[in-house]
C-alpha cells in the first residue's frame, strides 16, 4: 500500500473523526449492530455477529475486514494504516493494540510504511497484547496477556512474553 494518503482518504479520515465520536464512542455497549452498520457505511467489511465495544479505536474503517462472530473488546486499538484482516470466531481482548503501520528506520526521513497485519480465525489475543506491523497471527493461536509479538505466530501455538516466544503447542483449539 502507498505510504502516502490520497485526498479521498484524508477527507474520509476527517468524516470518520466526527462519526466515531458521535455515533460510536457514546453508544450503549449492546448496540453492536449499530456500530457495525456505521463501520460498513465507512467502507469496513464486517461479518455477521461481530461485537465491537464502543471504546474500541479504529483508525481507518475502510481498511478493516472482520469475519463472523468476532469480538473486539474495551479499549482495543486498531491502528490500521494498512489493511487489517481479522478472521472469524476471534477474540481481541481489552486494551490489545493491533499496529498496522510503522516507519522506515533505515532512511533519514522515516517514511511511513502502511503494512497492515492479519489475525486468523479462532484466535485469542489476550489483554494488553501488542501485535506488530506486517505480521500474521495464524488460526487457532493464542497471544498471552501483555505479549509483544514481533514475529509471525504459527497455527495452534500459544505465545507470550516480550518479545513473544512459543510457550505451548495447542493440540485442540481453546475457542470453538
Beta strands, then each sheet from edge to edge (+ up, - down):
strand 1: 45-46
strand 2: 51-52
strand 3: 57-58
strand 4: 64-66
strand 5: 71-72
strand 6: 77-79
strand 7: 84-86
strand 8: 91-92
strand 9: 97-99
strand 10: 102-103
strand 11: 112-113
strand 12: 117-119
strand 13: 124-125
strand 14: 130-131
strand 15: 136-137
strand 16: 142-143
strand 17: 148-149
strand 18: 157-160
strand 19: 165-169
sheet 1: 1+ 4+ 7+ 12+ 15+
sheet 2: 2+ 5+ 8+ 13+ 16+ 18+ 19-
sheet 3: 3+ 6+ 9+ 14+ 17+
sheet 4: 10+ 11-
end
